[in-house]
Amino acid sequence: MNSTATVTDSTIDQEFVAGIVTKALRAGASDAEAIFAEGDEFETLVRLGQVEQLKEAGSRAIGLRVFQGLRTASTSSSDLTGEGIKRLIAGAMSLVRVTSEDPFVGLPERGEFGALSGDLDLYYEDVYSLPVAERIEYARRTEAAAMAADERIQNSGGGSFDAASGRKILANSRGFVGESHRTSCSIAAQPIAQLPEGGMQRDYWYSSQRSLLLLESPEAVGQEAARRTVRRLGARKIATQRVPLVFSPEVARSILGAIGGAINGNAVYRGSSFLAGKLGETVGGANLTIIDDGTMPGGFGSASFDGEGLPTRRKVVLDHGVLTSYLLNTYTARKLGLQSTGNASRGLAGAPGIGAGNFYLEPGTKTPEEILAGIPKGLYVTELIGHGVNLVTGDYSHGASGLWIENGELTYPVEEITVAGNLKEMLKNISQIGNDLIFRSSVACPTISIEGMTIAGE
């Protein structure tokens, strides 16, 4: 292939990516790592029956990370011609010569590399087998079902259908070469409801899966979006008070995400997490077990290898309230004197980051209805507004809305309130855990009830 020839899909294979690593070594790198990524995305939004947004895009690019002893630098490019690769390598080598030394940089050791065997069910051809007209029809059906569900719904933020596919190849100078393929698709509806006297509310619902065949039907998603929207009509304000809070799975997921941020190795070694230095200590209630599992078939956070070429794994990070693991890549593990947990994430440029696999709270045995039935007075939180978590101190404060609980029943909608507490206490005060764990993304949590939090209202 001459230096300006067009690079086709068939020429981008593991040998091509490994060849870039070899060229970087010849240019003077002591170690090197290359990653190729390509993907296609489709998005459509139908509002009031008309196509309002239609987007289809593709991307292909290569990233290179080089080392010279204790120095490292990275570059990326979408120019995959021979000349483009030469510039990619030359740019990385010129940068690495002027960077500072860092005793913790470097690829993992040779014996650490590997990938899970078998099919993790991450790629389905049916996602892109659907013609564009039928993808639009999925979005239209989802919105139409929401609009038809209740006469108080006369407006809409739209119905949507999204699809994506991707392929990555990772190769390094220590013998690892791996390739992954994945797809995803989703539908959603955002209806707007209004009372005759003028009160207006909106909500949404969605379904997201690896395969088109696994999606909930557009009609089911639209009807659920309508139910969630209508139940918010006539919302009231309430007085400031301390009562039990029940967090719906969608909202509880954000609390779990904050915990994931607090056990991220970057925050831990910098001392910017309230869980830094807490390994082996009890930080939550005995009913709490949190898992990070990158090996689940079909999981949104699953992969056969992480961003550095280490096999993903299942790990218990909170075991009956005891903190047993952080989430680490090689760099943060070395900083902390620990071992990587296989949680490196990798973009095209820069050093690897840290990402969870499928991160979830183990479910309990009670249904959400049984949890609500045991609460004489409290709030069922259905939405959080804004960013209100301080991972250094654990302070937690969010604008919120939800449904008031009276004698174990959901009674009327509530809005314009703030819920506040501290994650240190919240982890210890989760009194009930539901049995309704469902993965709609890589982070999932069942319904939970937390004691001792404050509602700031009127």
Summary of the structure (lengths in Angstrom):
residues: 458
radius of gyration: 24.6
end to end distance: 71.7
largest distance: 76.3
contacts: 1604
relative contact order: 0.13
helix: 24%
strand: 37%
